[in-house]
Structure formats: structure tokens, C-alpha cells
């Protein structure tokens, strides 16, 4: 469940409102980017570290957002805090990207303490942007 919850961070929204823009910028200077699968993944990781729900949700494909919102709206504040802490403590490494038409598959290594896991993340192109699929 922890893996699903961490992966599900991509679709988190407590506010139910999303301004999905490709130039989301916070005071820290971080600029969200979606032009490549790697940029979208880095935007997702930064949003997870900040627990920035609108930004996190913006990394997902439009078709995946309702499911993501529902999953995260059902999470308790303690679960959300735990997910944020886990995202901050995890080192993410995109090892490989494979393109198949309008889809991309990222092989991502996640290292948390002494555990390493490999996950394949699916993305799709929406216009000029790459977005995550559940």
C-alpha cells in the first residue's frame, strides 16, 4: 500500500481545484516543466516533497486526475505527512526512458534507506506536455 500511496502522490489534491498550468512557479524558484518525461517526473518529485497538491495533480494526465483526487482526498492528514516525509527521504533516479508513439515508460529507481525498488512509470503526451498515468 505504501508504494501505491507514494506513487499516488502524483494525483493528490486536497482542495479539489486545480490550475493546471505549465509554468507553475513557487517562491523557491522551482519552475514546473512538462516538456520531457524526465521533466514531468522531476516536477512530480518536487511537488511530492512539498506536498503541493495542485502542482502534484498537474503532473497527471487529465483523464487520470479524478481517480487521483479521490485517492488523495481519502488520505488522512497523517498519511499525507508520512508520504511527504517518505518523498523527501527517497532518492529517485530515472534510469531509462522508452518511447512508444505518444507514450513513454520511465524506469525509476527509488532508494529509501537501505531499500531499493525499481518502478516503471507510464506517461502520455498531452499536446506538448508529458503527463503521468496511474
N, C-alpha and C positions, 0 to 999 in steps of 0.2 A: 504494500500500500504506500510506503514511503516513496518508492520510485515513482509511482503513479502521481502522488501528490506533488513531488518535486517537478516532474515533467509537466504536471498540470498547472504549475505556476504561470506558464505561458498564457493561460486563459483567465487569469484571476481578475475579478472586478467586484469590489465591494459596493461601488457606487451605482452600478447599473447604467452608467453613462460613459460613453467613450468618444473622445475626439481623436479619431484615427488619422493622424497626420504624419507625414514622413519627415518632418523637421522638428519633432518634439525635442525641446532643449530645457534642461534644468539649470539651476544656478551654478552647479558644479562644473558646467562647461560640457557635459556629456551631450552629444548630438546623436539622436536615434538615426540609424541608417538601415535601409532595407534593399539596397541595390544588388547585393550578392547574398547567397545563403549564409556565408560566414558573418556578414554584417548584421543580418537579421538575428542570427544566433547570439552575437555579442550584445545586441540591443536587448534580447530576451534575458541574457545573463545579468546585465546591469539592472534591468527592471526587477528581476528576482532579488538581487542583492538589496535594492532599495525598498522592495515591496511596493513598487509604484504600479498600482493596479491598472490605470488607464494605459500606461506605456506597455505593460506586460500584455494586456489584451490586444494592443495594436500589432503585436508581432504575429498574431494568428490570422489565418485566412478568415474572411468574412463568414464563410459557411460554418466555421468551427467555433465562432465566438459564443453563440447561445449555449452550447454544451459546456464550454469553459466557464462562462459566467455562472451557470447553475452549479457546477462542481465547486467553485470557489465561494460562492455565496453560502454554501452549506458547511464550509470550514469554520471552525471556531477561531476566535482571536488567538488562542494558544497554539493551534495548529498552524496558523498563518505565521506567527512569530517563529515557530520551530522551522518552518520552511525557509523563512528568510535567513535564519542563522545557518541552516544547512547550505543554502546557496552561497553565503559569504565564506563558509569554510571549505567549499568544494573548488577544486581546480578543474576547470573544463578545458579540454584540448580537442579541437576539430582535427581529426587525423586524416580524413579523406572526404571528398565531395564527388558524387557521381551524378551526372545529369542524364535524364531520360525525357527528352522533349520539354514539356512545361513543368516537370517535376525535378526535384533534386533530393538526394539522400545523403545526409551527413553522418559520418561515423564519428561519434563523440566519445572521448574517454573522460570519465568522471572519477576524480580521485578525492576521497574524503578519508582523512586519517590514513589508515593502512589498507583501506579497501579501494579497489579499482573496479569499475564497471564500464563496459562498452555498450553504447546505445546507438541505434540507428534512428535518426530523426528525419521525417519526411516533410518536405516543403513543396509549395506550388507557387508558380508565378501568377501574380495578380497585376496586370498591367506591366509596369516597370519594376515592381517590387516582388521580393520573395517573402512568403508567409508560411508559418508553421501549420502543419496538420496534426490532429491528435493521433 
